[in-house]
């Protein structure tokens, strides 16, 4: 193996381990906290978490083996199953992010009617659509034998080995990425830009009230005034940073891989094998970033983790105290003798 291949293999191992750990943490928070389970967005986050976990235990290990052995790491049936699952999970993840953005849009733009427009039944219907949408493309690909081991990405994925099917495969690939990546990106941009517009409007209202208050309080200390102005700046930047993170991570992780898949369809452009694997690793990195972007960095999940850690530490301290008491009780007869 070359130094590049060793480095790429190491990156895949790190992505796989971090994705497993981070998504398991999200799942533990969901199971522990009743408040998180009561929230409608929790269904979308749970679906996204399961997609990321399955990606980490199915597609990533085979890509790692493909990089190491430079060939198909398993039998045809296993590779076809993993390729089918990889296509389904990737599409499902994208649509789940779009569903989360729609939920935020309804919550921010229509706050008074949110509970009537986004109920658990509505969320279940949206998830049903994402599953049907995500399953339709790999079913078509599998029925036409367009799933297999692709050396450019060292993974089991969409792949056409028959030259006579080239035109049909090009059309299928274009439609697939248009109705998965592009559709999700359009929904993300539309909904989050609407959310940002509303957030900026509320920030302006709060800023006007704050400035009027500062003008009336002529005797206010300069340090207090400066803290109020600093909080204004942070409030304006907070929504922009969050929305930029949501859209930016989606584009950064998926766009290079999707563009590479589309460019690959042209026989004129040659794609370096190392870049193919790098673009695949970027797509895998979404399974690592999602738990932090959508869950673990939020206040509610941080609080849940503190509660879990405190409960574990309290239980271990009680157990250690009980063991110490038993040991002390066993030593008493020896001392009396």
Secondary structure, DSSP 4 states (H G I P E B T S, - for coil): --HHHHHHHHHHHHHHHHHHHHHHHHHHHHHH-HHHHHSTHHHHHHHHHHHHHHHHHTHHHHHHHHHHHSS--S-HHHHHHHHHHHHHHHHHHHHHHHHHHHHHHHHHHTGGGHHHHS-HHHHHHHHHHHHHHHHHHHHHHHHTT-EEEETTTTEEEE----GGGHHHHHHHHHHHHIIIIIHHHHHHHHHHHHHHHHHHHHHHHHHHHHHHHHHH-TT--HHHHHHHHHHHHHHHHHHHHHHHHHHHHHHHHHHHHHHHHHHHT-SSS---HHHHHHHHHHHHHHHHHHHIIIIITSHHHHHHHHHHHHHHHHHHHHHHHHHHHHHHHHHHHHHH-
